[in-house]
């Protein structure tokens, strides 16, 4: 693999791993907060829509984790060019970090924007990751070319 290609893949891996960590932190915060928050005399964690958000968050975080681990294994094995999987991993993990942070803020209500809880900061940081190491539109272009057979990696 070329030095430039390796550095791009490692950079995308790094961004994806950070996004995964942020998404996990947001999920953890939501799981801790929702059972403690009482709304209309009921724990927030008992509301169907909150459960749906949490379930979506869990699936998204675990899917991002699988992609990050897969890319890490490929980089460790030095299999050659991994442009498509590094683009896929960075794209997915960065968008999931934003989505999970948004759900965590929703679960925290107005407190999600206070300095007392980090989920608001995570949302701001996750938007930056959608641009760093190539914006997500670039990664969609790379993946579409790969899917159409224009790129072979």
N, C-alpha and C positions, 0 to 999 in steps of 0.2 A: 504494500500500500504506500502511496506517496506520503511525504511528510505533511503536505497541506491537507490531504484527505484525512489523515490520521488526526491532525489537530482539529479539523472541523468536526469529525465524529466524536472526539473526546470532549470538545466544547459543548456539543449538543447533548451528550451523555451527562455532563455536569449540570447543565440547565435542567434537564429532565429529572435528575436525581434531587436537585433542590426543590423543584416543583412537587415531586412526590412527598418530600418531607413536609412541605408547607400544607399540602392537601391532607396528609395524615394528622398534622397538628390541628387543623381546622376540624377534622372529623372527631378527634379526641376531645376538643373543646366543646363541640356540640353534644357529644355523648355524655359529658360531665354536666353540662349546664341544663339540658332539657329535662332531666328528672327532677332537678331542683326548682325549676321555674313553675309556679302555680298560675294557671290562667282559668278564670271562671271556676275556681275550686277544684281544678283537675291538673295533674302533672302534665306539662307540655309534651312529654315523651309518650303520653297515652293518646294523643290526637293522631288520627289516621294520616293526615297530610304531612305531619312531622315524621311519622314512621316512614312514609314514602320517600321523603327527602333523605332521611338517614340511610335507607336501603340503597337509593341511587348513589349516595356518597360512598358507601361501602364498596359497591360493585365498581365504581369508577376508580377509586383508590387502588383496589386490588388489581384491576386491569392495567393501570399505569405501572404498578409494581412489577407485574409480569413482563411488560415491555422493557422497563429499565433493567431488570435482571437479565433478560434475553440479550439486550444490547451489551451489557457488561460482560457476559460470557463470550459473546462474539469478539469483543475488543480484546479480552484476555487471550483468546485463542488465536488472535492475529490471522483471521480468515481472509483478509483482503478488504476490498472496498465494501463498506456497509452504509453507503449513502442513504439508501431507501429506508432501512430500519432505523438509522439515526434520525432521519427526518420524521418518520412516523412516531418515534418515541418522544422526541422533543415537542412535536405538534400536539400529540394527545396529552402528554403530561402537563404542558403549560395551559392548555384549555381546561383540563380537569381541575387544576389548581385554582383557576379563576371561578369555575362553577361551584366547587366545593366550598371555597371561601364565601361566595355569595349565599349559599345555603346556610352556612354557619352563622353568617350575619343575620339572616332571616330568623333563625332559631333563637339567636340572642336578642332579637328585637332591637330597640334603640341602644341598648348597652353594647351591641356589636360595633358601634362607631366610637365608643369611649376608649380611653387609654387603659382602662382597667382590664380589657380583654384584647388579645392580640389579633383577633380575626379580621378587624378592619384594616390593620396594617398588612396582613397577609393578602388581602384583596388587592391593595395598591401594588404590592410587590409582584403578585402573580401577573398583573397586566404588563409589567416590564418584561417578564419572561416570555410573553407572547411575541415580543419584538427582538429580544437578544438572540444571538447566534442564528440570525436569519429570521425574518418575520414569518408568521404562519402562512401567509399567502405564498411565499417562496416555497415553503415545505409542501404545500398542497400542489404546487406546480411540479415539483420534483416527483412527488408520489404519483401524480396523474401520468407523467411521462413514463415512469417505471411501469405502471399498470398497463399502459398502451404499448409497452415494449420499446419505447424510444430510448429509454435508459435500461441498462442491463444490471444495475446494482441497486 
